[in-house]
Amino acid sequence: MSEPTQIAPEEKTSSGATHEKESPIRKILIESALIVFSILLALAVNEWADSRKQAALAERAVHAIHEEITGNAQRIRDVRAYHQALMNESKRADSLHVVHSYADFRRAAPSWSGFRNPELDATAWQSAITLGVVQNIGFDTVRALSRLYLMQTKLDQYAETSLPTFDFSDAAMPNNVRRVWVFVQTMATLEDTLTNRYNDALRVLQPPNR
């Protein structure tokens, strides 16, 4: 004859009520779910904080680039009238064939005081690229800025490669005067193109916060 099956005793609470013992598997599942939730919440908070940090960095970059472009545009305006006058004077001197020495050139181009090329800055733009901020600025803005700084680089490179080739000795001046005219004319054209691109970029840039 088989023995009767024994039933596990029920636990009594402080109030005298009884309940069944909690399943360890259920407890493990609840604890695991809480851990996963905590991890996901922490990741979400980190992502939100990082997003805010990137947005703030992008705003600072836009502010700096806006100021950089404004300053560069002013530097071009400061020399544009001088380059126009020098271009007209050197063109006229070349067409009249009156320059046979440096003294002749000074008389034919009384405004001459060197080439006075603008020193253009690109620090803010390069910093934004280095820090990876450009990906948070916007396609249209980055496109306008890329076109602008590419033209600015062309102007700088043209000046840097051309200036060492000028010879202002008396013997070289009859040919040099035409080279001065061509150089200043090219610089003026590049400056006008660059000014237009400055204006395009300033239109698409968000105005900096004050």
C-alpha positions in Angstrom: 0.0 0.0 0.0 1.5 3.4 -1.1 2.3 6.2 1.3 0.2 9.3 1.0 1.8 12.3 -0.9 3.1 14.9 1.4 2.1 18.5 0.7 4.6 21.3 1.2 3.7 23.4 4.2 2.4 26.9 3.6 4.2 29.8 5.1 2.4 32.0 7.5 2.6 35.8 7.4 2.6 38.0 10.5 -1.2 38.4 10.1 -1.6 34.7 10.2 -2.5 34.4 6.5 -0.7 31.9 4.4 0.8 32.2 0.9 2.8 30.0 -1.4 6.6 30.5 -1.6 7.8 32.8 -4.5 9.3 31.0 -7.5 13.1 31.7 -7.8 12.8 31.7 -11.6 10.2 34.5 -11.5 12.4 36.5 -9.2 15.4 36.1 -11.5 13.4 37.2 -14.5 12.2 40.3 -12.7 15.7 41.2 -11.6 17.0 40.7 -15.1 14.3 42.9 -16.6 15.1 45.6 -14.1 18.8 45.4 -15.0 18.1 45.6 -18.7 15.8 48.5 -18.2 18.4 50.4 -16.1 21.0 49.9 -18.8 18.7 51.1 -21.6 17.7 54.1 -19.6 21.3 55.0 -18.9 22.1 54.7 -22.6 19.2 56.9 -23.5 20.3 59.5 -21.1 23.9 59.4 -22.4 22.7 59.7 -26.0 20.5 62.7 -25.1 23.3 64.4 -23.3 25.7 63.7 -26.2 23.1 65.1 -28.6 22.8 68.3 -26.6 26.6 68.6 -26.4 26.9 68.1 -30.2 24.2 70.7 -30.8 25.9 73.2 -28.6 29.2 72.6 -30.3 27.7 73.0 -33.7 26.1 76.3 -32.6 29.5 77.6 -31.4 31.1 76.5 -34.7 28.5 78.4 -36.7 29.0 81.5 -34.5 32.8 81.3 -35.0 32.5 80.7 -38.8 30.0 83.6 -39.1 32.5 85.9 -37.4 35.4 84.6 -39.5 33.5 85.1 -42.8 32.4 88.6 -41.8 36.0 89.5 -40.9 37.4 88.1 -44.2 34.8 90.0 -46.2 35.8 93.2 -44.5 39.5 92.6 -45.3 38.7 92.2 -49.0 36.6 95.4 -48.9 39.6 97.2 -47.3 41.9 96.4 -50.3 39.4 96.2 -53.2 39.5 99.9 -54.1 43.3 99.9 -54.0 43.5 96.9 -56.3 41.1 98.6 -58.7 43.2 101.7 -58.8 46.5 99.8 -59.2 44.9 97.7 -62.0 43.8 100.8 -63.9 47.2 102.5 -63.5 49.3 99.5 -64.5 47.1 98.7 -67.5 47.5 102.3 -68.7 51.2 102.3 -68.1 51.6 99.0 -70.1 49.5 100.2 -73.0 51.5 103.5 -73.3 54.9 101.7 -73.0 56.2 104.4 -70.6 57.8 102.1 -68.0 61.5 101.5 -68.5 62.6 101.5 -64.9 61.2 101.2 -61.4 61.1 105.0 -61.1 59.0 105.1 -64.3 56.6 102.6 -62.8 56.2 104.6 -59.6 55.4 107.7 -61.7 53.0 105.7 -63.9 51.3 104.0 -60.9 51.3 106.6 -58.1 49.0 104.5 -55.9 51.6 101.7 -55.8 52.5 100.6 -52.2 53.0 96.9 -52.7 50.4 94.3 -53.6 48.6 94.4 -50.2 46.8 91.1 -50.6 44.2 90.3 -47.9 45.2 87.9 -45.1 42.1 85.6 -45.0 41.4 83.3 -42.0 40.1 79.8 -42.1 40.7 78.7 -38.5 37.1 78.3 -37.5 36.2 76.3 -40.6 39.2 73.9 -40.2 38.4 73.5 -36.5 34.8 72.5 -37.4 36.1 69.9 -39.8 38.7 68.5 -37.4 36.1 68.1 -34.6 33.5 66.5 -36.9 31.0 69.3 -36.2 30.1 69.9 -39.9 27.8 66.8 -39.9 25.5 68.7 -37.5 25.4 71.9 -39.4 23.2 71.0 -42.4 23.9 70.1 -46.0 23.0 73.5 -47.6 25.2 75.3 -45.1 28.2 73.0 -45.5 27.9 73.1 -49.3 28.0 76.9 -49.3 30.9 77.0 -46.8 32.9 74.4 -48.8 32.5 76.4 -52.0 33.5 79.6 -50.2 36.7 78.2 -48.5 37.7 76.4 -51.7 37.7 79.7 -53.6 39.5 81.3 -50.6 42.2 78.7 -50.9 42.5 79.3 -54.7 43.1 83.0 -54.0 45.7 82.3 -51.4 47.5 79.8 -53.6 47.5 82.2 -56.6 49.1 85.0 -54.5 51.6 82.7 -52.9 52.8 81.2 -56.1 52.8 84.5 -58.1 54.5 86.9 -55.7 58.0 85.3 -55.7 58.2 85.6 -59.5 58.1 89.4 -59.7 61.3 91.2 -60.5 61.3 95.0 -59.8 64.8 95.7 -61.1 65.0 98.4 -63.8 65.9 95.9 -66.5 62.9 93.8 -65.8 60.3 96.6 -65.4 59.2 96.9 -69.1 57.9 93.3 -68.9 57.1 93.4 -65.2 54.5 96.1 -65.5 52.2 93.9 -67.6 52.6 91.1 -65.1 51.6 93.5 -62.3 48.5 94.4 -64.3 47.5 90.8 -65.0 48.2 89.7 -61.4 46.1 92.5 -59.9 43.3 92.0 -62.4 43.2 88.3 -61.5 43.2 89.0 -57.8 40.4 91.5 -58.2 38.3 88.9 -60.1 39.0 86.3 -57.4 38.1 88.8 -54.7 34.8 89.7 -56.4 33.9 86.0 -56.7 34.9 85.4 -53.1 32.8 88.3 -51.9 29.7 86.8 -53.6 30.4 83.5 -51.9 30.8 85.2 -48.6 27.3 86.8 -49.1 25.8 83.4 -50.1 27.2 81.7 -47.0 26.1 84.5 -44.6 22.6 84.1 -46.0 22.4 80.4 -45.2 24.2 80.6 -41.8 22.0 80.8 -38.8 22.6 84.2 -37.1 24.8 83.8 -34.1 23.2 84.1 -30.7 23.9 87.3 -28.8 
